[in-house]
Amino acid sequence: MANKDAAFGLKPIGKIGQNADNNGLSEYDIAASATAIYFQDPVEILATGTIGVAAAGDTTILGSLNGVFFTDANTSKPTFANHLDASNAATDIKGFVTDDPYQRYEVQSDNSGASAQTDIGNVADIVYAAGSSPDYVSKVELDDSDLAASDGQLKVIGVSKDPDNNELGSANVNFVVTINEHFLKQEAGV
């Protein structure tokens, strides 16, 4: 049976080890910008001290966005959303991020069927594609062609248990990953 092609970004699924998994979210400032951030998009700390969407090859990822809170600039009403529109002009935007360095995520591979058991333990960068309406969920995938022994944003640690997307050797397998190049595990600053 073929895997379902439905990218969804970095979906938090638990933590490594036997510690309590409360999937806590940390709050970070987001500046009004021309760039949208979708639900479960990988985010990074910017030089401005705020967070923004991470791109393929960026050297550190903080985690995945799980929602935002802001005061709507047009209605003056407090607003929760699973994503941030590019046109949002609010000055008090807060993003909620799964930023634990030991968080495990599920992510879909962009491969054409080359996945194998030997991919586990390798690292790869992400492939960024903007989410779309009506659900505003991320379309980020793992760059299967980039799998290597070193120098990658994500580390593959397993294969999904989802029966619709766990067939190795078929396109669009879902991998279980951790963030290999995590902001909170790096020695250097922004």
C-alpha positions in Angstrom: 0.0 0.0 0.0 1.4 3.4 -0.9 2.0 6.1 1.7 -0.4 9.1 1.7 1.1 12.4 0.4 0.1 15.0 2.9 2.9 17.1 4.4 2.2 18.6 7.8 5.5 20.1 9.1 7.1 19.1 12.4 4.4 17.5 14.5 5.4 17.0 18.1 4.8 13.4 19.3 6.7 13.1 22.6 10.1 13.3 24.1 13.1 11.1 24.3 13.6 9.1 27.5 11.4 8.4 30.4 10.9 11.9 31.7 7.4 13.4 31.9 6.1 14.5 28.5 4.0 17.5 29.1 4.6 18.9 25.6 5.1 22.3 27.2 5.1 25.4 24.9 7.4 28.3 25.5 6.4 31.8 24.5 8.4 33.9 22.1 8.0 37.4 20.6 7.2 37.6 16.9 7.6 40.9 14.9 5.1 41.9 12.4 6.5 40.9 9.0 5.7 40.1 5.4 6.4 36.4 6.1 3.6 34.0 7.3 4.3 31.3 9.8 2.1 28.2 9.6 1.1 25.7 12.2 4.0 23.3 12.9 6.4 25.3 10.8 10.0 25.1 12.1 11.0 28.4 13.6 14.4 30.0 14.6 15.6 32.9 16.7 16.3 35.9 14.6 19.0 38.5 15.1 16.2 40.9 16.2 15.5 38.7 19.3 12.2 37.5 17.8 11.3 34.3 16.1 10.6 33.7 12.4 10.2 30.7 10.1 13.3 28.6 9.5 14.5 27.8 6.0 16.4 24.8 4.6 20.0 25.0 5.6 19.6 27.5 8.5 22.1 26.4 11.1 19.7 26.4 14.2 16.1 25.5 14.7 14.2 26.4 17.9 11.2 24.1 17.5 7.8 24.1 15.7 5.1 26.8 16.0 1.9 25.6 17.7 0.0 28.8 17.7 0.0 32.5 18.2 -1.7 35.2 20.4 -2.0 38.9 19.5 -4.3 41.9 19.8 -6.0 42.3 16.4 -4.9 45.6 15.0 -8.3 46.1 13.3 -10.7 45.0 16.0 -8.6 45.5 19.1 -9.7 42.0 20.2 -7.4 39.4 21.7 -6.9 36.7 19.2 -5.6 33.1 19.2 -4.7 31.4 15.9 -2.8 28.3 14.8 -0.8 30.4 12.3 0.4 34.0 11.7 -0.8 35.8 8.5 1.9 37.6 6.6 -0.1 40.8 6.8 -0.5 40.8 10.6 0.4 44.3 11.9 -0.1 43.6 15.6 2.7 44.8 17.9 2.2 42.2 20.6 2.5 38.9 18.7 3.5 35.9 20.9 4.3 32.5 19.4 4.0 29.2 21.2 6.8 26.8 20.4 7.7 23.2 21.3 11.3 24.1 22.0 12.5 21.2 24.2 15.8 20.0 22.7 14.7 16.4 23.3 11.3 16.7 21.6 10.6 14.1 19.0 8.6 15.1 15.9 7.0 13.3 13.0 7.7 14.7 9.5 6.9 13.5 6.0 9.8 12.7 3.6 9.8 14.3 0.2 11.3 11.2 -1.4 10.1 9.3 -4.4 10.4 5.9 -2.8 14.1 5.7 -1.9 13.5 5.5 1.9 15.1 2.5 3.7 15.8 1.2 7.2 19.4 2.5 6.8 18.1 6.1 6.8 17.7 5.8 10.6 20.6 7.6 12.3 21.2 9.9 9.4 20.6 13.7 9.2 19.0 15.9 6.6 17.8 19.4 6.0 14.1 20.4 5.6 12.4 21.4 2.4 10.2 24.5 3.0 6.9 25.0 1.3 4.3 27.5 2.5 1.1 26.1 4.1 -2.2 26.9 2.5 -5.8 27.7 3.5 -8.2 26.7 4.9 -6.2 24.9 7.7 -2.9 26.9 7.5 -0.8 23.8 8.3 2.9 23.7 7.4 4.0 21.9 4.2 7.6 21.4 5.4 9.1 18.0 4.6 12.4 16.2 5.3 14.8 16.4 2.3 15.3 12.7 1.6 17.9 13.4 -1.1 20.0 15.2 1.6 20.3 12.3 4.0 23.9 11.9 5.2 26.0 11.1 8.2 26.6 14.7 9.2 25.5 18.3 8.7 21.7 18.3 8.7 18.9 20.1 10.6 17.0 17.0 11.5 18.1 13.5 12.8 16.1 10.5 11.7 15.5 8.2 14.8 12.7 6.0 13.5 9.7 5.4 11.3 6.2 6.5 12.0 3.7 4.0 13.5 1.0 5.6 11.3 -0.2 2.7 9.0 -1.0 5.2 6.3 2.6 6.5 6.1 5.1 3.9 7.4 5.9 1.8 4.4 9.6 2.0 3.7 10.6 2.0 0.0 7.4 3.9 -0.9 7.2 7.7 -1.5 6.2 10.0 1.4 7.2 7.9 4.4 6.8 9.7 7.7 10.0 9.7 9.8 10.4 10.3 13.5 13.1 12.9 14.0 14.7 15.2 16.5 16.2 18.6 15.8 19.9 17.9 15.2 20.9 21.6 14.9 18.8 22.9 17.9 19.2 26.5 19.1 19.3 25.4 22.7 22.1 22.9 22.2 24.4 25.2 20.2 27.3 27.0 21.7 27.2 30.1 19.5 24.6 32.8 19.7 22.4 34.3 16.9 
